[in-house]
């Protein structure tokens, strides 16, 4: 599972590319953790939103469910 929390974007670090890389793994646990991290760390980011929309078609139902929850979080 993803345990490391990267510095804030305001500190010069953009976590989105790293989180998107985790969405491409074959491990559904890592993908669900990446989705939760995206929702918590970068709500509103267009790159992340597009990746979450794509995750709605994931083969794993937990990934799809977490992607839907994250998109709800984005909408708020």
FITIRO-142479 format. One record per residue (C-alpha): residue in three letters; chain; x, y, z. Coordinates in Angstrom, 2 decimals. Example, Ala and Ser with C-alpha at 12.3 -4.5 7.8 and 13.67 -1.06 7.14 Angstrom:
// residues 2
<site r="ALA" c="A" xx="12.30" yy="-4.50" zz="7.80"/>
<site r="SER" c="A" xx="13.67" yy="-1.06" zz="7.14"/>
This chain:
// residues 76
<site r="UNK" c="A" xx="0.00" yy="0.00" zz="0.00"/>
<site r="UNK" c="A" xx="1.04" yy="3.59" zz="-0.52"/>
<site r="UNK" c="A" xx="2.24" yy="4.98" zz="2.78"/>
<site r="UNK" c="A" xx="4.54" yy="7.84" zz="1.83"/>
<site r="UNK" c="A" xx="2.88" yy="11.24" zz="1.65"/>
<site r="UNK" c="A" xx="4.69" yy="13.56" zz="-0.73"/>
<site r="UNK" c="A" xx="5.18" yy="17.25" zz="-0.01"/>
<site r="UNK" c="A" xx="2.47" yy="19.68" zz="-1.03"/>
<site r="UNK" c="A" xx="2.29" yy="20.93" zz="-4.59"/>
<site r="UNK" c="A" xx="2.92" yy="24.45" zz="-3.25"/>
<site r="UNK" c="A" xx="6.38" yy="23.28" zz="-2.17"/>
<site r="UNK" c="A" xx="7.39" yy="22.60" zz="-5.75"/>
<site r="UNK" c="A" xx="6.40" yy="18.93" zz="-6.01"/>
<site r="UNK" c="A" xx="3.68" yy="17.76" zz="-8.38"/>
<site r="UNK" c="A" xx="2.37" yy="14.39" zz="-7.11"/>
<site r="UNK" c="A" xx="0.04" yy="13.75" zz="-10.05"/>
<site r="UNK" c="A" xx="2.52" yy="12.01" zz="-12.41"/>
<site r="UNK" c="A" xx="3.61" yy="9.65" zz="-9.65"/>
<site r="UNK" c="A" xx="0.04" yy="8.84" zz="-8.64"/>
<site r="UNK" c="A" xx="-0.97" yy="8.28" zz="-12.26"/>
<site r="UNK" c="A" xx="1.91" yy="5.82" zz="-12.64"/>
<site r="UNK" c="A" xx="0.47" yy="3.78" zz="-9.77"/>
<site r="UNK" c="A" xx="-2.88" yy="3.63" zz="-11.59"/>
<site r="UNK" c="A" xx="-1.18" yy="1.68" zz="-14.38"/>
<site r="UNK" c="A" xx="0.04" yy="-1.19" zz="-12.21"/>
<site r="UNK" c="A" xx="-1.41" yy="-4.68" zz="-12.32"/>
<site r="UNK" c="A" xx="-2.05" yy="-4.61" zz="-8.59"/>
<site r="UNK" c="A" xx="-5.58" yy="-3.52" zz="-7.71"/>
<site r="UNK" c="A" xx="-4.61" yy="-2.64" zz="-4.12"/>
<site r="UNK" c="A" xx="-2.04" yy="-0.14" zz="-5.39"/>
<site r="UNK" c="A" xx="-4.55" yy="1.24" zz="-7.89"/>
<site r="UNK" c="A" xx="-7.21" yy="1.78" zz="-5.21"/>
<site r="UNK" c="A" xx="-4.65" yy="3.44" zz="-2.92"/>
<site r="UNK" c="A" xx="-3.56" yy="5.71" zz="-5.77"/>
<site r="UNK" c="A" xx="-7.17" yy="6.71" zz="-6.40"/>
<site r="UNK" c="A" xx="-7.68" yy="7.55" zz="-2.73"/>
<site r="UNK" c="A" xx="-4.47" yy="9.56" zz="-2.71"/>
<site r="UNK" c="A" xx="-5.56" yy="11.47" zz="-5.80"/>
<site r="UNK" c="A" xx="-8.86" yy="12.36" zz="-4.17"/>
<site r="UNK" c="A" xx="-7.11" yy="13.53" zz="-1.01"/>
<site r="UNK" c="A" xx="-4.12" yy="15.34" zz="-2.49"/>
<site r="UNK" c="A" xx="-5.09" yy="16.84" zz="-5.85"/>
<site r="UNK" c="A" xx="-8.85" yy="17.30" zz="-6.09"/>
<site r="UNK" c="A" xx="-9.72" yy="19.34" zz="-9.15"/>
<site r="UNK" c="A" xx="-6.64" yy="18.48" zz="-11.22"/>
<site r="UNK" c="A" xx="-7.69" yy="17.84" zz="-14.83"/>
<site r="UNK" c="A" xx="-5.08" yy="15.10" zz="-15.40"/>
<site r="UNK" c="A" xx="-6.28" yy="13.27" zz="-12.30"/>
<site r="UNK" c="A" xx="-9.94" yy="13.72" zz="-13.27"/>
<site r="UNK" c="A" xx="-9.32" yy="12.17" zz="-16.68"/>
<site r="UNK" c="A" xx="-7.50" yy="9.22" zz="-15.08"/>
<site r="UNK" c="A" xx="-10.36" yy="8.71" zz="-12.64"/>
<site r="UNK" c="A" xx="-12.88" yy="8.73" zz="-15.48"/>
<site r="UNK" c="A" xx="-10.79" yy="6.05" zz="-17.21"/>
<site r="UNK" c="A" xx="-10.64" yy="4.07" zz="-13.94"/>
<site r="UNK" c="A" xx="-14.45" yy="3.76" zz="-14.05"/>
<site r="UNK" c="A" xx="-13.83" yy="1.11" zz="-16.72"/>
<site r="UNK" c="A" xx="-11.23" yy="-0.82" zz="-14.68"/>
<site r="UNK" c="A" xx="-11.61" yy="-4.60" zz="-14.50"/>
<site r="UNK" c="A" xx="-11.62" yy="-4.54" zz="-10.69"/>
<site r="UNK" c="A" xx="-14.90" yy="-3.48" zz="-9.02"/>
<site r="UNK" c="A" xx="-13.08" yy="-1.95" zz="-6.02"/>
<site r="UNK" c="A" xx="-11.07" yy="0.30" zz="-8.33"/>
<site r="UNK" c="A" xx="-14.24" yy="1.36" zz="-10.14"/>
<site r="UNK" c="A" xx="-16.02" yy="2.08" zz="-6.87"/>
<site r="UNK" c="A" xx="-13.12" yy="4.10" zz="-5.47"/>
<site r="UNK" c="A" xx="-12.87" yy="6.04" zz="-8.73"/>
<site r="UNK" c="A" xx="-16.55" yy="6.96" zz="-8.47"/>
<site r="UNK" c="A" xx="-16.09" yy="8.07" zz="-4.86"/>
<site r="UNK" c="A" xx="-13.08" yy="10.16" zz="-5.85"/>
<site r="UNK" c="A" xx="-15.01" yy="11.81" zz="-8.67"/>
<site r="UNK" c="A" xx="-17.76" yy="12.71" zz="-6.19"/>
<site r="UNK" c="A" xx="-15.04" yy="14.27" zz="-4.04"/>
<site r="UNK" c="A" xx="-13.85" yy="16.23" zz="-7.11"/>
<site r="UNK" c="A" xx="-17.39" yy="17.51" zz="-7.75"/>
<site r="UNK" c="A" xx="-17.60" yy="19.05" zz="-4.29"/>
